[in-house]
Amino acid sequence: MTETTDFFQNYLPNKLTQNPGLAGEINAVYLFDIDGAGQWTVDLTEGSGAVIEGATKEAGCVVSASLANFEKLMTSPASAAMMFMTGQLKVTNVSLAMALQKLIS
């Protein structure tokens, strides 16, 4: 869980700070529901974006995975399509999920 927690507490906020226009490019709210680690809201609709622990807003896309599968996704973002097709990764809006490549990579 440390890797996942670090991703939401450090990596994403730092990436948004270093790339202030990124939130505006994506302009969506995501809820990450990671079984075994918790939930995080990534709000890219205001300012340079925000990462908040918990479900805080209505999300345009919910991303669900087990902790092990999410950590596999973080180390190998290219595996997302295969994980989605095999049910290891679930998303409620595929087009918004595709935009996450800009944020995760």
C-alpha positions in Angstrom: 0.0 0.0 0.0 3.0 2.3 0.5 3.5 2.6 -3.2 -0.2 3.5 -3.8 -0.3 6.0 -1.0 2.9 7.6 -2.2 1.4 7.9 -5.7 -1.7 9.8 -4.4 0.1 11.8 -1.7 3.3 12.7 -3.5 3.6 11.7 -7.2 0.2 13.1 -8.5 0.3 16.4 -6.5 3.9 17.0 -7.6 3.1 16.2 -11.2 0.1 18.7 -11.1 2.3 21.4 -9.6 5.1 20.9 -12.2 2.5 20.8 -15.0 -0.1 23.5 -14.1 -1.8 23.2 -17.5 -2.4 19.5 -17.3 -5.6 19.7 -15.2 -7.1 22.1 -17.8 -6.2 19.7 -20.6 -8.1 16.8 -18.9 -10.8 18.8 -17.1 -12.5 15.9 -15.3 -13.0 14.4 -11.8 -11.8 10.9 -11.1 -12.5 8.6 -8.2 -9.9 5.9 -7.6 -11.4 3.1 -5.6 -8.5 0.8 -4.7 -9.6 -2.3 -2.8 -7.2 -2.7 0.1 -5.9 0.9 0.0 -8.9 3.3 0.0 -10.4 5.9 -2.2 -8.9 9.1 -3.7 -10.6 11.9 -5.7 -8.5 13.6 -8.4 -10.3 16.8 -9.3 -8.9 18.3 -12.5 -11.7 20.8 -13.0 -10.4 23.7 -11.0 -7.0 25.5 -11.0 -4.1 23.2 -11.3 -6.0 20.2 -9.9 -6.2 18.6 -6.5 -5.8 15.1 -5.0 -8.0 14.5 -2.0 -8.3 11.3 0.1 -11.8 9.9 0.0 -14.8 10.3 -2.3 -15.4 14.0 -2.2 -17.1 14.9 -5.5 -19.3 13.3 -8.2 -16.8 11.7 -10.5 -17.0 11.6 -14.2 -14.9 8.4 -14.1 -14.5 5.8 -11.4 -11.4 3.6 -11.6 -11.5 0.4 -9.6 -8.8 -2.2 -9.0 -7.3 -4.3 -6.3 -4.2 -3.0 -4.6 -2.0 -5.5 -6.3 -3.4 -4.7 -9.8 -3.2 -1.0 -9.2 0.4 -1.2 -8.2 1.1 -3.4 -11.3 -0.5 -0.7 -13.4 1.7 2.0 -11.8 4.8 0.1 -12.7 3.6 -0.8 -16.2 1.0 1.7 -17.5 1.0 0.0 -20.9 -0.7 -2.9 -19.3 -3.9 -0.9 -18.6 -5.7 -2.1 -21.8 -5.1 -5.8 -21.0 -6.0 -5.3 -17.4 -9.3 -3.6 -18.5 -10.1 -6.4 -20.9 -9.5 -9.1 -18.3 -11.6 -7.3 -15.6 -8.6 -6.6 -13.4 -9.2 -2.8 -13.9 -12.6 -1.3 -14.1 -13.5 2.1 -15.4 -16.9 3.8 -15.7 -15.9 6.1 -18.6 -13.4 4.7 -21.1 -12.7 8.0 -22.9 -11.9 9.8 -19.6 -9.9 6.8 -18.5 -7.8 7.2 -21.7 -7.0 10.8 -20.7 -5.3 9.4 -17.5 -2.3 8.4 -19.6 -1.2 12.0 -19.5 -1.4 12.0 -15.7 0.0 8.6 -14.9 2.9 8.5 -17.3 
